[in-house]
Structures are given as structure tokens and as C-alpha cells.
Amino acid sequence: MPIVEVTCARDVDGESLRLLLQALPHAVSVAVDCPEEPYDGHLQPGDVDIRVRERGPLDSGGLGIVVEVRSKWTESRASNRQERVSQLRKALVQASGATGLGVYLALPCAAWAQDD
């Protein structure tokens, strides 16, 4: 299950942000699809966890929106991670029209468990 954190500046266009958040679950699932954890196109509750926060007064950064995706490391994901994150950013920009958008893909060694 990918965990996605979205940080946005106060002046980000609300409609662009809404469209981005709507597109995120599918776009992230496509970006991290791999033989070890295939994406079948049918998202279930808990498949993608999205957290959104406004940039605070002590935060810094020049981008309007930063999307950080964390998903479990697999060899197939790691082998082409730059291509994956570039395609994800492109999909999010196309879906939302957002400008000043950065996407970070982290693939830590991790494990996950949840209720069925």
C-alpha cells in the first residue's frame, strides 16, 4: 500500500488541488505497479493512503505542491524509479493542470498489514 503525503502552499488553486487528489489513487497505483504487487485497476479501501496538509509558517520550499509517495521497495520498482516518478508527475499535471508540482518517490524496505 502506498502512503502519499501532499503538501501545498496556501495560494494553490483549489480546483487544481481537488483534481489532483481525485487522480492520485489511480495514478500512484499505476506508478508503483509491479509483478510482486500488481495493480488490477480496482482500488479497494486501504490500497492508497493519502494525507494532505497545508505548508506551515515554518516550512520552506519553492513549489506550490509536493507529492511524496512511499511504497515498499521491490527490485522491479527500483530498477526504473526515475521513469516511474516522471510518468506519475506527468499524469498528475495532465489530470489537474497544476503548476509548480514536484513528486518524490521513496522505496524503503518495509512491510504492511491491515484488516481484511
N, CA, C and O atoms as a GROMACS GRO file, in nm:
protein
  464
    1MET      N    1   0.083  -0.117   0.000
    1MET     CA    2   0.000   0.000   0.000
    1MET      C    3   0.088   0.124   0.000
    1MET      O    4   0.166   0.144   0.093
    2PRO      N    5   0.076   0.206  -0.101
    2PRO     CA    6   0.149   0.332  -0.099
    2PRO      C    7   0.089   0.430   0.003
    2PRO      O    8  -0.032   0.437   0.021
    3ILE      N    9   0.176   0.504   0.067
    3ILE     CA   10   0.136   0.615   0.152
    3ILE      C   11   0.177   0.742   0.079
    3ILE      O   12   0.292   0.756   0.037
    4VAL      N   13   0.082   0.833   0.063
    4VAL     CA   14   0.105   0.954  -0.016
    4VAL      C   15   0.081   1.075   0.073
    4VAL      O   16  -0.024   1.089   0.136
    5GLU      N   17   0.180   1.163   0.078
    5GLU     CA   18   0.165   1.288   0.150
    5GLU      C   19   0.170   1.402   0.050
    5GLU      O   20   0.261   1.411  -0.033
    6VAL      N   21   0.070   1.489   0.059
    6VAL     CA   22   0.061   1.605  -0.029
    6VAL      C   23   0.074   1.729   0.057
    6VAL      O   24  -0.004   1.750   0.150
    7THR      N   25   0.173   1.811   0.026
    7THR     CA   26   0.192   1.937   0.096
    7THR      C   27   0.170   2.048  -0.006
    7THR      O   28   0.226   2.045  -0.115
    8CYS      N   29   0.087   2.145   0.030
    8CYS     CA   30   0.059   2.251  -0.066
    8CYS      C   31   0.070   2.388  -0.002
    8CYS      O   32   0.046   2.406   0.118
    9ALA      N   33   0.106   2.483  -0.084
    9ALA     CA   34   0.114   2.623  -0.040
    9ALA      C   35  -0.028   2.678  -0.025
    9ALA      O   36  -0.123   2.626  -0.084
   10ARG      N   37  -0.041   2.782   0.053
   10ARG     CA   38  -0.173   2.841   0.080
   10ARG      C   39  -0.240   2.897  -0.046
   10ARG      O   40  -0.362   2.902  -0.054
   11ASP      N   41  -0.160   2.939  -0.142
   11ASP     CA   42  -0.216   3.002  -0.262
   11ASP      C   43  -0.242   2.906  -0.377
   11ASP      O   44  -0.268   2.950  -0.489
   12VAL      N   45  -0.236   2.775  -0.352
   12VAL     CA   46  -0.263   2.676  -0.458
   12VAL      C   47  -0.411   2.682  -0.496
   12VAL      O   48  -0.498   2.689  -0.409
   13ASP      N   49  -0.437   2.680  -0.625
   13ASP     CA   50  -0.574   2.682  -0.676
   13ASP      C   51  -0.651   2.560  -0.625
   13ASP      O   52  -0.608   2.446  -0.644
   14GLY      N   53  -0.764   2.584  -0.560
   14GLY     CA   54  -0.844   2.478  -0.500
   14GLY      C   55  -0.893   2.375  -0.600
   14GLY      O   56  -0.896   2.256  -0.568
   15GLU      N   57  -0.930   2.417  -0.718
   15GLU     CA   58  -0.980   2.324  -0.820
   15GLU      C   59  -0.868   2.232  -0.869
   15GLU      O   60  -0.889   2.112  -0.887
   16SER      N   61  -0.750   2.288  -0.891
   16SER     CA   62  -0.636   2.205  -0.931
   16SER      C   63  -0.603   2.102  -0.824
   16SER      O   64  -0.575   1.987  -0.855
   17LEU      N   65  -0.607   2.145  -0.698
   17LEU     CA   66  -0.580   2.052  -0.589
   17LEU      C   67  -0.685   1.943  -0.582
   17LEU      O   68  -0.652   1.826  -0.561
   18ARG      N   69  -0.812   1.979  -0.599
   18ARG     CA   70  -0.920   1.880  -0.597
   18ARG      C   71  -0.902   1.776  -0.709
   18ARG      O   72  -0.917   1.657  -0.686
   19LEU      N   73  -0.869   1.823  -0.828
   19LEU     CA   74  -0.847   1.732  -0.941
   19LEU      C   75  -0.726   1.644  -0.918
   19LEU      O   76  -0.727   1.525  -0.953
   20LEU      N   77  -0.621   1.700  -0.860
   20LEU     CA   78  -0.500   1.622  -0.830
   20LEU      C   79  -0.534   1.511  -0.730
   20LEU      O   80  -0.495   1.396  -0.749
   21LEU      N   81  -0.605   1.546  -0.624
   21LEU     CA   82  -0.639   1.446  -0.522
   21LEU      C   83  -0.730   1.337  -0.578
   21LEU      O   84  -0.722   1.221  -0.537
   22GLN      N   85  -0.815   1.374  -0.670
   22GLN     CA   86  -0.904   1.277  -0.736
   22GLN      C   87  -0.822   1.180  -0.822
   22GLN      O   88  -0.854   1.061  -0.827
   23ALA      N   89  -0.719   1.229  -0.888
   23ALA     CA   90  -0.639   1.147  -0.978
   23ALA      C   91  -0.534   1.063  -0.905
   23ALA      O   92  -0.488   0.962  -0.957
   24LEU      N   93  -0.496   1.104  -0.784
   24LEU     CA   94  -0.385   1.041  -0.714
   24LEU      C   95  -0.397   0.889  -0.694
   24LEU      O   96  -0.302   0.819  -0.728
   25PRO      N   97  -0.507   0.835  -0.643
   25PRO     CA   98  -0.508   0.690  -0.615
   25PRO      C   99  -0.474   0.605  -0.738
   25PRO      O  100  -0.390   0.515  -0.730
   26HIS      N  101  -0.538   0.633  -0.849
   26HIS     CA  102  -0.511   0.553  -0.970
   26HIS      C  103  -0.371   0.579  -1.023
   26HIS      O  104  -0.298   0.486  -1.057
   27ALA      N  105  -0.332   0.707  -1.031
   27ALA     CA  106  -0.201   0.741  -1.087
   27ALA      C  107  -0.087   0.681  -1.004
   27ALA      O  108   0.010   0.632  -1.060
   28VAL      N  109  -0.099   0.686  -0.872
   28VAL     CA  110   0.002   0.627  -0.786
   28VAL      C  111   0.005   0.476  -0.803
   28VAL      O  112   0.112   0.416  -0.809
   29SER      N  113  -0.112   0.415  -0.811
   29SER     CA  114  -0.118   0.269  -0.828
   29SER      C  115  -0.053   0.224  -0.957
   29SER      O  116   0.015   0.121  -0.961
   30VAL      N  117  -0.072   0.300  -1.063
   30VAL     CA  118  -0.005   0.271  -1.190
   30VAL      C  119   0.145   0.288  -1.175
   30VAL      O  120   0.223   0.206  -1.224
   31ALA      N  121   0.186   0.393  -1.106
   31ALA     CA  122   0.329   0.422  -1.091
   31ALA      C  123   0.403   0.316  -1.012
   31ALA      O  124   0.521   0.292  -1.039
   32VAL      N  125   0.338   0.251  -0.917
   32VAL     CA  126   0.408   0.151  -0.835
   32VAL      C  127   0.370   0.008  -0.873
   32VAL      O  128   0.412  -0.087  -0.806
   33ASP      N  129   0.291  -0.008  -0.977
   33ASP     CA  130   0.254  -0.142  -1.024
   33ASP      C  131   0.379  -0.223  -1.053
   33ASP      O  132   0.474  -0.173  -1.113
   34CYS      N  133   0.380  -0.348  -1.010
   34CYS     CA  134   0.495  -0.434  -1.034
   34CYS      C  135   0.450  -0.580  -1.023
   34CYS      O  136   0.343  -0.606  -0.968
   35PRO      N  137   0.529  -0.674  -1.072
   35PRO     CA  138   0.491  -0.815  -1.064
   35PRO      C  139   0.468  -0.863  -0.920
   35PRO      O  140   0.383  -0.948  -0.895
   36GLU      N  141   0.545  -0.809  -0.827
   36GLU     CA  142   0.532  -0.852  -0.688
   36GLU      C  143   0.402  -0.802  -0.624
   36GLU      O  144   0.346  -0.868  -0.537
   37GLU      N  145   0.354  -0.686  -0.667
   37GLU     CA  146   0.230  -0.626  -0.618
   37GLU      C  147   0.155  -0.565  -0.736
   37GLU      O  148   0.155  -0.443  -0.755
   38PRO      N  149   0.090  -0.649  -0.816
   38PRO     CA  150   0.025  -0.598  -0.937
   38PRO      C  151  -0.099  -0.514  -0.905
   38PRO      O  152  -0.169  -0.538  -0.807
   39TYR      N  153  -0.123  -0.416  -0.990
   39TYR     CA  154  -0.242  -0.330  -0.980
   39TYR      C  155  -0.343  -0.380  -1.082
   39TYR      O  156  -0.316  -0.382  -1.202
   40ASP      N  157  -0.461  -0.422  -1.033
   40ASP     CA  158  -0.563  -0.477  -1.122
   40ASP      C  159  -0.663  -0.374  -1.172
   40ASP      O  160  -0.757  -0.408  -1.244
   41GLY      N  161  -0.644  -0.248  -1.133
   41GLY     CA  162  -0.734  -0.143  -1.179
   41GLY      C  163  -0.855  -0.124  -1.090
   41GLY      O  164  -0.938  -0.036  -1.116
   42HIS      N  165  -0.867  -0.204  -0.985
   42HIS     CA  166  -0.983  -0.195  -0.895
   42HIS      C  167  -0.934  -0.165  -0.754
   42HIS      O  168  -0.897  -0.256  -0.679
   43LEU      N  169  -0.933  -0.037  -0.720
   43LEU     CA  170  -0.885   0.004  -0.587
   43LEU      C  171  -0.987  -0.033  -0.480
   43LEU      O  172  -1.108  -0.018  -0.498
   44GLN      N  173  -0.936  -0.080  -0.368
   44GLN     CA  174  -1.015  -0.114  -0.251
   44GLN      C  175  -0.977  -0.019  -0.138
   44GLN      O  176  -0.870   0.042  -0.141
   45PRO      N  177  -1.064  -0.007  -0.037
   45PRO     CA  178  -1.027   0.076   0.078
   45PRO      C  179  -0.894   0.030   0.138
   45PRO      O  180  -0.872  -0.090   0.158
   46GLY      N  181  -0.807   0.125   0.164
   46GLY     CA  182  -0.677   0.092   0.221
   46GLY      C  183  -0.568   0.070   0.118
   46GLY      O  184  -0.452   0.053   0.155
   47ASP      N  185  -0.601   0.068  -0.012
   47ASP     CA  186  -0.500   0.044  -0.115
   47ASP      C  187  -0.401   0.161  -0.128
   47ASP      O  188  -0.282   0.139  -0.150
   48VAL      N  189  -0.450   0.282  -0.114
   48VAL     CA  190  -0.365   0.402  -0.121
   48VAL      C  191  -0.409   0.493  -0.007
   48VAL      O  192  -0.527   0.527   0.004
   49ASP      N  193  -0.315   0.533   0.078
   49ASP     CA  194  -0.345   0.620   0.191
   49ASP      C  195  -0.291   0.760   0.159
   49ASP      O  196  -0.171   0.777   0.140
   50ILE      N  197  -0.380   0.859   0.153
   50ILE     CA  198  -0.341   0.994   0.114
   50ILE      C  199  -0.360   1.088   0.233
   50ILE      O  200  -0.464   1.089   0.298
   51ARG      N  201  -0.258   1.166   0.259
   51ARG     CA  202  -0.260   1.266   0.367
   51ARG      C  203  -0.228   1.400   0.306
   51ARG      O  204  -0.132   1.413   0.230
   52VAL      N  205  -0.308   1.501   0.338
   52VAL     CA  206  -0.292   1.634   0.278
   52VAL      C  207  -0.271   1.735   0.390
   52VAL      O  208  -0.341   1.734   0.492
   53ARG      N  209  -0.175   1.823   0.370
   53ARG     CA  210  -0.155   1.930   0.466
   53ARG      C  211  -0.110   2.056   0.394
   53ARG      O  212  -0.045   2.052   0.290
   54GLU      N  213  -0.146   2.168   0.454
   54GLU     CA  214  -0.102   2.297   0.403
   54GLU      C  215   0.037   2.326   0.459
   54GLU      O  216   0.066   2.295   0.575
   55ARG      N  217   0.121   2.386   0.377
   55ARG     CA  218   0.255   2.424   0.423
   55ARG      C  219   0.241   2.520   0.540
   55ARG      O  220   0.168   2.619   0.532
   56GLY      N  221   0.311   2.492   0.648
   56GLY     CA  222   0.305   2.574   0.768
   56GLY      C  223   0.396   2.695   0.760
   56GLY      O  224   0.478   2.705   0.668
   57PRO      N  225   0.383   2.786   0.855
   57PRO     CA  226   0.462   2.908   0.853
   57PRO      C  227   0.613   2.884   0.869
   57PRO      O  228   0.693   2.969   0.831
   58LEU      N  229   0.652   2.771   0.925
   58LEU     CA  230   0.795   2.742   0.941
   58LEU      C  231   0.850   2.651   0.832
   58LEU      O  232   0.971   2.628   0.825
   59ASP      N  233   0.762   2.599   0.747
   59ASP     CA  234   0.806   2.516   0.635
   59ASP      C  235   0.867   2.604   0.527
   59ASP      O  236   0.837   2.723   0.519
   60SER      N  237   0.953   2.544   0.445
   60SER     CA  238   1.009   2.618   0.333
   60SER      C  239   1.000   2.531   0.209
   60SER      O  240   0.982   2.410   0.217
   61GLY      N  241   1.011   2.594   0.096
   61GLY     CA  242   1.005   2.522  -0.032
   61GLY      C  243   0.951   2.614  -0.138
   61GLY      O  244   0.871   2.704  -0.110
   62GLY      N  245   0.995   2.593  -0.260
   62GLY     CA  246   0.955   2.683  -0.368
   62GLY      C  247   0.841   2.632  -0.454
   62GLY      O  248   0.790   2.705  -0.538
   63LEU      N  249   0.800   2.507  -0.435
   63LEU     CA  250   0.694   2.450  -0.518
   63LEU      C  251   0.558   2.469  -0.452
   63LEU      O  252   0.547   2.469  -0.330
   64GLY      N  253   0.456   2.485  -0.534
   64GLY     CA  254   0.321   2.500  -0.482
   64GLY      C  255   0.267   2.372  -0.421
   64GLY      O  256   0.197   2.375  -0.320
   65ILE      N  257   0.300   2.259  -0.484
   65ILE     CA  258   0.253   2.129  -0.437
   65ILE      C  259   0.368   2.029  -0.443
   65ILE      O  260   0.439   2.021  -0.544
   66VAL      N  261   0.386   1.956  -0.336
   66VAL     CA  262   0.483   1.846  -0.334
   66VAL      C  263   0.407   1.719  -0.297
   66VAL      O  264   0.337   1.714  -0.196
   67VAL      N  265   0.422   1.617  -0.379
   67VAL     CA  266   0.360   1.487  -0.356
   67VAL      C  267   0.472   1.389  -0.323
   67VAL      O  268   0.562   1.367  -0.404
   68GLU      N  269   0.465   1.332  -0.205
   68GLU     CA  270   0.563   1.232  -0.164
   68GLU      C  271   0.495   1.096  -0.158
   68GLU      O  272   0.397   1.078  -0.086
   69VAL      N  273   0.546   1.002  -0.234
   69VAL     CA  274   0.491   0.867  -0.239
   69VAL      C  275   0.591   0.772  -0.177
   69VAL      O  276   0.708   0.769  -0.215
   70ARG      N  277   0.545   0.695  -0.080
   70ARG     CA  278   0.628   0.590  -0.021
   70ARG      C  279   0.561   0.457  -0.047
   70ARG      O  280   0.444   0.437  -0.014
   71SER      N  281   0.636   0.368  -0.107
   71SER     CA  282   0.586   0.234  -0.135
   71SER      C  283   0.700   0.135  -0.114
   71SER      O  284   0.817   0.168  -0.133
   72LYS      N  285   0.665   0.017  -0.074
   72LYS     CA  286   0.764  -0.086  -0.040
   72LYS      C  287   0.862  -0.111  -0.154
   72LYS      O  288   0.823  -0.120  -0.271
   73TRP      N  289   0.989  -0.122  -0.119
   73TRP     CA  290   1.094  -0.149  -0.217
   73TRP      C  291   1.074  -0.287  -0.277
   73TRP      O  292   1.053  -0.385  -0.206
   74THR      N  293   1.083  -0.292  -0.408
   74THR     CA  294   1.097  -0.418  -0.482
   74THR      C  295   1.202  -0.392  -0.588
   74THR      O  296   1.222  -0.278  -0.631
   75GLU      N  297   1.268  -0.496  -0.631
   75GLU     CA  298   1.371  -0.478  -0.733
   75GLU      C  299   1.315  -0.420  -0.861
   75GLU      O  300   1.378  -0.335  -0.924
   76SER      N  301   1.195  -0.466  -0.900
   76SER     CA  302   1.138  -0.416  -1.026
   76SER      C  303   1.098  -0.269  -1.015
   76SER      O  304   1.107  -0.195  -1.114
   77ARG      N  305   1.054  -0.224  -0.898
   77ARG     CA  306   1.023  -0.082  -0.880
   77ARG      C  307   1.151   0.002  -0.882
   77ARG      O  308   1.156   0.108  -0.944
   78ALA      N  309   1.251  -0.047  -0.814
   78ALA     CA  310   1.375   0.029  -0.801
   78ALA      C  311   1.450   0.042  -0.934
   78ALA      O  312   1.519   0.142  -0.957
   79SER      N  313   1.436  -0.057  -1.020
   79SER     CA  314   1.514  -0.058  -1.143
   79SER      C  315   1.480   0.057  -1.238
   79SER      O  316   1.563   0.098  -1.318
   80ASN      N  317   1.357   0.109  -1.228
   80ASN     CA  318   1.318   0.218  -1.317
   80ASN      C  319   1.241   0.328  -1.241
   80ASN      O  320   1.145   0.384  -1.293
   81ARG      N  321   1.285   0.356  -1.120
   81ARG     CA  322   1.212   0.451  -1.035
   81ARG      C  323   1.206   0.591  -1.095
   81ARG      O  324   1.104   0.659  -1.078
   82GLN      N  325   1.309   0.637  -1.164
   82GLN     CA  326   1.303   0.771  -1.222
   82GLN      C  327   1.196   0.778  -1.332
   82GLN      O  328   1.122   0.876  -1.340
   83GLU      N  329   1.188   0.675  -1.413
   83GLU     CA  330   1.084   0.671  -1.516
   83GLU      C  331   0.946   0.669  -1.451
   83GLU      O  332   0.855   0.738  -1.497
   84ARG      N  333   0.931   0.592  -1.344
   84ARG     CA  334   0.803   0.583  -1.274
   84ARG      C  335   0.761   0.719  -1.218
   84ARG      O  336   0.646   0.761  -1.236
   85VAL      N  337   0.852   0.789  -1.151
   85VAL     CA  338   0.816   0.916  -1.089
   85VAL      C  339   0.792   1.023  -1.196
   85VAL      O  340   0.707   1.110  -1.177
   86SER      N  341   0.864   1.019  -1.305
   86SER     CA  342   0.842   1.115  -1.414
   86SER      C  343   0.705   1.094  -1.477
   86SER      O  344   0.634   1.191  -1.505
   87GLN      N  345   0.667   0.970  -1.499
   87GLN     CA  346   0.534   0.939  -1.555
   87GLN      C  347   0.423   0.977  -1.458
   87GLN      O  348   0.318   1.026  -1.500
   88LEU      N  349   0.446   0.955  -1.328
   88LEU     CA  350   0.346   0.993  -1.228
   88LEU      C  351   0.326   1.144  -1.229
   88LEU      O  352   0.213   1.192  -1.228
   89ARG      N  353   0.435   1.219  -1.230
   89ARG     CA  354   0.423   1.365  -1.232
   89ARG      C  355   0.348   1.411  -1.357
   89ARG      O  356   0.260   1.497  -1.349
   90LYS      N  357   0.382   1.354  -1.470
   90LYS     CA  358   0.315   1.389  -1.596
   90LYS      C  359   0.165   1.361  -1.587
   90LYS      O  360   0.084   1.443  -1.629
   91ALA      N  361   0.127   1.246  -1.533
   91ALA     CA  362  -0.015   1.210  -1.519
   91ALA      C  363  -0.088   1.306  -1.426
   91ALA      O  364  -0.202   1.344  -1.453
   92LEU      N  365  -0.023   1.346  -1.317
   92LEU     CA  366  -0.087   1.438  -1.223
   92LEU      C  367  -0.102   1.578  -1.281
   92LEU      O  368  -0.204   1.643  -1.258
   93VAL      N  369  -0.002   1.624  -1.354
   93VAL     CA  370  -0.013   1.755  -1.419
   93VAL      C  371  -0.124   1.753  -1.523
   93VAL      O  372  -0.202   1.847  -1.532
   94GLN      N  373  -0.132   1.645  -1.602
   94GLN     CA  374  -0.237   1.636  -1.704
   94GLN      C  375  -0.376   1.632  -1.641
   94GLN      O  376  -0.469   1.694  -1.693
   95ALA      N  377  -0.390   1.562  -1.530
   95ALA     CA  378  -0.521   1.548  -1.465
   95ALA      C  379  -0.565   1.675  -1.394
   95ALA      O  380  -0.684   1.705  -1.388
   96SER      N  381  -0.469   1.750  -1.341
   96SER     CA  382  -0.504   1.864  -1.255
   96SER      C  383  -0.477   2.001  -1.314
   96SER      O  384  -0.538   2.100  -1.274
   97GLY      N  385  -0.385   2.007  -1.410
   97GLY     CA  386  -0.343   2.136  -1.462
   97GLY      C  387  -0.254   2.212  -1.365
   97GLY      O  388  -0.223   2.329  -1.387
   98ALA      N  389  -0.214   2.146  -1.256
   98ALA     CA  390  -0.133   2.211  -1.153
   98ALA      C  391   0.004   2.249  -1.208
   98ALA      O  392   0.063   2.176  -1.287
   99THR      N  393   0.052   2.364  -1.165
   99THR     CA  394   0.188   2.406  -1.197
   99THR      C  395   0.265   2.410  -1.065
   99THR      O  396   0.206   2.413  -0.957
  100GLY      N  397   0.396   2.411  -1.075
  100GLY     CA  398   0.477   2.412  -0.955
  100GLY      C  399   0.458   2.284  -0.875
  100GLY      O  400   0.446   2.288  -0.753
  101LEU      N  401   0.457   2.171  -0.945
  101LEU     CA  402   0.431   2.041  -0.884
  101LEU      C  403   0.557   1.955  -0.883
  101LEU      O  404   0.619   1.935  -0.987
  102GLY      N  405   0.594   1.906  -0.767
  102GLY     CA  406   0.706   1.816  -0.754
  102GLY      C  407   0.658   1.683  -0.699
  102GLY      O  408   0.569   1.680  -0.614
  103VAL      N  409   0.717   1.574  -0.745
  103VAL     CA  410   0.680   1.440  -0.699
  103VAL      C  411   0.806   1.367  -0.656
  103VAL      O  412   0.906   1.364  -0.728
  104TYR      N  413   0.800   1.308  -0.537
  104TYR     CA  414   0.912   1.234  -0.478
  104TYR      C  415   0.865   1.092  -0.455
  104TYR      O  416   0.762   1.070  -0.391
  105LEU      N  417   0.941   0.995  -0.505
  105LEU     CA  418   0.909   0.853  -0.487
  105LEU      C  419   1.015   0.790  -0.400
  105LEU      O  420   1.132   0.786  -0.437
  106ALA      N  421   0.975   0.741  -0.284
  106ALA     CA  422   1.066   0.672  -0.193
  106ALA      C  423   1.026   0.526  -0.187
  106ALA      O  424   0.908   0.492  -0.178
  107LEU      N  425   1.126   0.439  -0.192
  107LEU     CA  426   1.102   0.295  -0.190
  107LEU      C  427   1.180   0.232  -0.075
  107LEU      O  428   1.282   0.167  -0.097
  108PRO      N  429   1.132   0.251   0.048
  108PRO     CA  430   1.203   0.195   0.161
  108PRO      C  431   1.178   0.044   0.176
  108PRO      O  432   1.078  -0.008   0.125
  109CYS      N  433   1.267  -0.024   0.244
  109CYS     CA  434   1.240  -0.162   0.284
  109CYS      C  435   1.131  -0.153   0.389
  109CYS      O  436   1.148  -0.085   0.491
  110ALA      N  437   1.020  -0.218   0.367
  110ALA     CA  438   0.905  -0.203   0.457
  110ALA      C  439   0.816  -0.324   0.451
  110ALA      O  440   0.833  -0.411   0.365
  111ALA      N  441   0.721  -0.329   0.541
  111ALA     CA  442   0.618  -0.433   0.543
  111ALA      C  443   0.487  -0.367   0.580
  111ALA      O  444   0.487  -0.258   0.638
  112TRP      N  445   0.375  -0.430   0.547
  112TRP     CA  446   0.244  -0.372   0.574
  112TRP      C  447   0.147  -0.482   0.610
  112TRP      O  448   0.153  -0.591   0.555
  113ALA      N  449   0.057  -0.452   0.704
  113ALA     CA  450  -0.052  -0.541   0.740
  113ALA      C  451  -0.174  -0.458   0.768
  113ALA      O  452  -0.162  -0.346   0.816
  114GLN      N  453  -0.294  -0.512   0.739
  114GLN     CA  454  -0.418  -0.440   0.767
  114GLN      C  455  -0.530  -0.541   0.782
  114GLN      O  456  -0.515  -0.658   0.746
  115ASP      N  457  -0.644  -0.495   0.836
  115ASP     CA  458  -0.762  -0.580   0.846
  115ASP      C  459  -0.814  -0.612   0.708
  115ASP      O  460  -0.794  -0.534   0.615
  116ASP      N  461  -0.879  -0.724   0.694
  116ASP     CA  462  -0.940  -0.759   0.564
  116ASP      C  463  -1.072  -0.691   0.546
  116ASP      O  464  -1.137  -0.709   0.443
   0.00000   0.00000   0.00000
